Amino acid sequence: MNPKPLSSASTYTQGHSAAVVASHASRTVENSAAFLLPHLKPHFTVVDLGCGPGTITKGFCPHVADGSVIGIDAAESVIELARAGASEKEYPNLRFCVGDITARLPLDDNSVDVVYTSQVLYHIPAPVRVIKEALRVLKPGGMLAMRETDTLIYHPANAGTEAFTATMARAVSPGAQGIGSGRRIHLWAQQAGFERSKMQVRAGATCHPAPDESRWWANIQVERLQGEIGRKWLEELKIVHNQAEIDAMAAGLKAWGDSPEAWYVAVQGEVICWK
Ligand SMILES: C[S@@+](CC[C@H](N)C(=O)[O-])C[C@H]1O[C@@H](n2cnc3c(N)ncnc32)[C@H](O)[C@@H]1O
């Protein structure tokens, strides 16, 4: 295996502001790849497609101590962050590279034990193409493990959280599935050539309840709205008409976060496909 630099192209519409990266960086192997961990063996090679800031990626390293881990992401800035958060001394079997996962992956046929995705196929207009590449690079018996969002629940909902959730659903790249991806990833895998009889099709959830986690989550979303994402929704994507709509979403999120009943759940499709 010889990872080379790839061209960088992304259909990711969320940007990489501090608030966005903070929400990605809260992800770990424990909260985002628990369904895969029992299947890892120390000599395995793991490739994390669309790895973001690499907090999940580096978490694979101790599980494959005699193997290696590669994180690939289209955003140079986020790959720099990932590298900065994982010293070579602490993670000698880890590499990050910039690349477009919708292009041919810089990996030989039948060379990888595990390909992993988290919240990435959600943003990609042609996920089947990415899954076909995963199938190509996996060794016979290797695994593709995908964790992709299906449904977002804010309880107790208010007009602001409802508007925010509906706008998030529309804010993906044209053609990308976005919300509803979790229930489809096993179907995409079949279209790409994986066999249904060699799949584990499950679902998991991310939960941020009151009081502390709901406030933390609400603050991250409000920062996103008041920064890069709010601007993008308003000026570029034009899926929000005016600043007042953004302010109303932010107020709703804050009120939700402060509610003693606050409970946020993201339902995730969690699927493993064996080659
Ligand atoms: C929602 S983040 C998920 C990051 C990480 N996997 C996680 O779960 O925290 C999606 C990431 O996919 C990357 N991405 C989107 N399209 C991509 C593409 N075509 N090639 C490589 N990376 C891509 C984005 O840059 C972003 O960092």
The ligand as an SDF file (V2000), in Angstrom:
LIG
                    3D

 27 29  0  0  0  0  0  0  0  0999 V2000
  -19.3370   15.5580    8.9220 C   0  0  0  0  0  0  0  0  0  0  0  0
  -17.6100   15.4820    8.6590 S   0  0  0  0  0  0  0  0  0  0  0  0
  -17.2500   13.9140    9.4250 C   0  0  0  0  0  0  0  0  0  0  0  0
  -15.8320   13.8190    9.9300 C   0  0  0  0  0  0  0  0  0  0  0  0
  -15.5400   12.5200   10.6800 C   0  0  0  0  0  0  0  0  0  0  0  0
  -15.6480   11.3580    9.8240 N   0  0  0  0  0  0  0  0  0  0  0  0
  -16.4560   12.4090   11.8670 C   0  0  0  0  0  0  0  0  0  0  0  0
  -17.3330   11.5470   11.8920 O   0  0  0  0  0  0  0  0  0  0  0  0
  -16.3070   13.2290   12.7900 O   0  0  0  0  0  0  0  0  0  0  0  0
  -17.4460   15.0830    6.9390 C   0  0  0  0  0  0  0  0  0  0  0  0
  -16.0090   15.1570    6.4510 C   0  0  0  0  0  0  0  0  0  0  0  0
  -15.9710   14.5770    5.1470 O   0  0  0  0  0  0  0  0  0  0  0  0
  -15.0690   15.3420    4.3690 C   0  0  0  0  0  0  0  0  0  0  0  0
  -15.4280   15.1500    2.9570 N   0  0  0  0  0  0  0  0  0  0  0  0
  -16.5650   15.5030    2.3250 C   0  0  0  0  0  0  0  0  0  0  0  0
  -16.5100   15.1840    1.0220 N   0  0  0  0  0  0  0  0  0  0  0  0
  -15.2990   14.6100    0.8190 C   0  0  0  0  0  0  0  0  0  0  0  0
  -14.6370   14.0810   -0.3230 C   0  0  0  0  0  0  0  0  0  0  0  0
  -15.2180   14.0710   -1.5220 N   0  0  0  0  0  0  0  0  0  0  0  0
  -13.4020   13.5660   -0.1620 N   0  0  0  0  0  0  0  0  0  0  0  0
  -12.8130   13.5660    1.0520 C   0  0  0  0  0  0  0  0  0  0  0  0
  -13.3770   14.0750    2.1690 N   0  0  0  0  0  0  0  0  0  0  0  0
  -14.6070   14.5940    2.0570 C   0  0  0  0  0  0  0  0  0  0  0  0
  -15.2640   16.7690    4.8580 C   0  0  0  0  0  0  0  0  0  0  0  0
  -14.1440   17.5850    4.5540 O   0  0  0  0  0  0  0  0  0  0  0  0
  -15.4800   16.5670    6.3540 C   0  0  0  0  0  0  0  0  0  0  0  0
  -14.2960   16.7080    7.0900 O   0  0  0  0  0  0  0  0  0  0  0  0
  1  2  1  0
  2  3  1  0
  2 10  1  0
  3  4  1  0
  4  5  1  0
  5  6  1  0
  5  7  1  0
  7  8  2  0
  7  9  1  0
 10 11  1  0
 11 12  1  0
 11 26  1  0
 12 13  1  0
 13 14  1  0
 13 24  1  0
 14 15  1  0
 14 23  1  0
 15 16  2  0
 16 17  1  0
 17 18  1  0
 17 23  2  0
 18 19  1  0
 18 20  2  0
 20 21  1  0
 21 22  2  0
 22 23  1  0
 24 25  1  0
 24 26  1  0
 26 27  1  0
M  CHG  2   2   1   9  -1
M  END
$$$$
